Amino acid sequence: MRTVQMTLDNELVKNVDRVAHAMKTTRSAFTRMALQDALKKQSELRLVEKHRQGYATTPVQPSEFDDWEVEQAWGEE
């Protein structure tokens, strides 16, 4: 692991310390987890945007998924 120095405002550090203590973990472990979660969220947002752009470029055709209609199980009989 690598040690990094960051500048954070006092209120943020106080809140991080409070939550880390409640979670029975350290400030560093909590911060690692928060950064990993933020990176995962950014990755998911990029995929959603890529998906959106794909449908904007190539919209679904009116009958494109009709063949799958019979495969869907809606729980109604």
C-alpha angles and dihedrals in degrees: 000000000000129000116229131184119224135180114228131167117256095246092054092050090048091052093046091050092049093051094042090052091049089050090049092238138110130266089247094050091047091049092049090051092048092049092048090050091049092050091049091050091050090050091051091048090052090052092049090050091048089050091048092050090049092055091044089054096040110022122200111269117235095252099027096115100031092107089063095052092091091050094058117100109207095172093244120121 
